[in-house]
């Protein structure tokens, strides 16, 4: 076989890699259609728990927890039953979130105002847990997004970011034992997933697999925020980065060329 014929498939591979390789996906689920003119809890997937001021603009929902300092409020994919640790999915068709396959939560968010009395608390948080209870809780301040450390709930890794300027599409992906947060497509924050289940708050969402929450989950902070559309994509492990594909292809070319020269 001539070298040109030998290397042709590899060059096609490198070209495709340079153009970008899409992620594998099992299909996007719309958790909240913000164009439907109603609240998230009026749709299929989410419940609302808490006492707060809630209004529904034309393209989303605005929640204000600032006047309820000792209370929390937000949206779960579960309903709370008779006891503080007894949760059930609002819709049993909600998929199991397998970190080995990856999954992504997309949410449009603008923080309008946020205040906190502790550097370990935030007026708006996102909790995303897989089927193995591992996941991440992210806190949103006006000028930073940061991760809760684990069951001790301390301020861990974070990234400076102005969350108040406009509504932003955030994409939170968990794959393997890592999480990745993008803001309008730009990588913002990453780290290891955590096991929060040793904690015993009341109520306790951290011991329930496939748990999702968006809102204010602490009495030590408050926020006014607007949520737009919410989506979930299971089986959404990102494709290898282009540089990895290119390096792999170049290494293959080197080995193939060496073998050919020895023949």
N, C-alpha and C positions, 0 to 999 in steps of 0.2 A: 504494500500500500504506500502511495506517495505521501510525503509529509503534508502537502496541501490538503489531501483528502482526509488524512488522519486528524488534522487540527481544525477542519471546517466546523464540525459539530461544537467544538469547544468555543470557537469564536462566536457562534450563534448564541451559546449559553452566556458568554460574557456580555454580549450586546443586550440580551434580555435582562441581565442583572443590572446593567447600567440604566436601563429604562425603568427599573423598579419592579419588584415582585410583590404582588398583593398578598395580604394575609389570608390564611384559611378562615372560613366563616361558615357557621351553620345557619345564618340568617338573623337579621336584626329584629328584636322585639320592641315595639313602641310601648314603653311603660306609662308615658303621659303624652298625649297629643295636645299640645298647647294651643292648637287652632280650633279645638272642638267647642270652646266657649263654656266649659265647665271646669270643676276642680279635679285634682288628681284622684281623690277618693271616690269620685262619681264614675270613674272609669274602671277598667278590669283588674288592675294589678296592685294598686296601692291603697293603704289605709292611712287615715290621719289620726294621730294621738296627741292630745295636749289641749291647752287653753291659750289662745293667742288671737291677735287681730289678724284676720285673713281676708284678703280682697282678691278679686279676679280681674286683672286687666284683660285686654283683648287677646293677648298672646302669652299668657302665663298666669302665675299665681304669686302674690306678694304676702309674706308672713312677717309679722312684727312681734317679737317676743321681749322687747326691751322693757315693757311695763310689768312683766311677770318674772321678777328676778329669781324666785324660788321654784319656778316651773319650767318645764321643757315642752317642746312641741315640734312635730315634724311628720315625715312620711316614711312609712315602713312598707315592705312587701309582705309582712305578717300582721296578724291580728292578735291582740293580747287577750288571753282567756281568763279563767277564774283566778289563777295564781300568778304571781309576778314572773315566774320562770316558764310559764306554759304558753307557748306561741304556736300558732298554726298559720300556714300560708293563706293569704287571702284567696288566691287562686291556685289550686293544687297543680295546675299545669305549668307553674313557674319552674324553669329548668334547674337541674342540679348543676352547680358551678364547680367544674373540675379544674383545679389549677394546672394539672398536667396538659390539658388542652387549651387553657387560657380563656379569659372572659374579660369583656370591656363594658364598663358603665359610662355612658355619655350623658352629660347634663349641662344645660345652659343655665348660667348663674350670674347674677350681679349682686354683690353686697352693697346695700345702700347705706348702712350704718352698722357698726359693731363696737361693743365695749365689753371689757372683761376685767375682773378684779384679781385674776391670777394669771401668771405667765404660762400656766399649764392648761388653760381652758380657753375655749373659743365659742363665740355666739352662733356660729354655723359650723356643722361637722358633717362629714360623710363617712359612713361605716359600710364596708363591703367585705363579706366573709364568704369563703368557699365552703364546699361540702365537708372539708376536713377541719372547719372552724378557724383556719388560718386566714388572715386578711389584713386589712389596714383601716385605721381611723385617721382621717385628715381633718385638721382644724383650719378654718379660714378667718384670718384677720383682715383688716383693711389693707395692710401692707405686706402680708406674709401668708404663705400656706405651709403647714408643717404637720409632721406625723406624731401621733401619740406613741410613746415608747413601748408600751406593753401594759400588763395588768396594774402597774404602778401609776400609769397615766401621767407621764412627764413629757415636757416639750422635748422632742427629739429632732431629727433632721428637718430642715425647712429650706424654703427658697423665697427671697424677696419678690413680691408681685403685688401690683396695685389691683385689687379685686373690685374696686368701686367705679372705675372709669366707664365701663360699658358691660353689657351682657356678653359673656365669654362661653364658648363651648369647651368644656373640660372633658377629657377622656381618661378614665382611670382603668388601667389594664393590670390584671394579676395573671402571671404565668409562672409556673414553678413555685419558687419561694421568693419571688420578687414582685414589686409593684412598680408601675410607671405612670406618671401623671403628665398629660400634655394639655396645653392651653392654646386653643385655636391652632392646633397642629404642631406646636413647638414643645419639645421636651422641656419639662420644668422641674420635676422632682422624681427621684427613684430611691428605692431602699428595699430592705427585707420585709417580708410579711411577718406578722406577729400573731401570737396566741394570747388573746385577751380573756380567755374563759376562766382563769383562776380568779378574776375579779367577780365580786358579787353585788353589783348595784341593784337598786330596786326601782323599776323592773330591770331585769337582766337580759339584754339581747345577745350577749357575747357567747353564750353556750348553745346557741341555735344555729345549725348549719344553713348556708345559703341565705344569710341575713343581709338585708339592705336597709339603710336609713339615710335620710337627708333632712337636716334641720338643726334645731337647738336641743342638745341632749344634756345640758348642765344648768344648774341654778346659779352658777358663778359667772355667767356671761349672758349677753343677749344680743340680738341682731334684728335688723330689718333687711330682708333679702327677697329677691324675685327669682323664681324658677321658671325656666322655659321648658322646652321639650326634654324628655328623658327617654333614653334607649338602653337596651341591654343586648350585647352580642355574645352569646356563648360560643365556645370552640373558636376563640379568636386569637390564638397564639400568633404573635407577629412573625412574619417571614424573617429569615436571617438578613442582617444589614447588607447593603450592597458591597461594602468594603470586604466583608467576610467572604461573600460569593466570589469577588474578584480575586482575592488572595488564594482561595481554594482552586479557582480555575488556573491561575498562573502557576501554582505549585504542580497541578496536574500536567500542565504543558511542559514544565521542566522535567518531570519524570518521564513523560512520553518521549520528549526529545532525546533524553539520555538513552532510553531503551532503543530508540530507532538508530542512534549513532553507533550502537554496539552491534547491530545486526549486519 
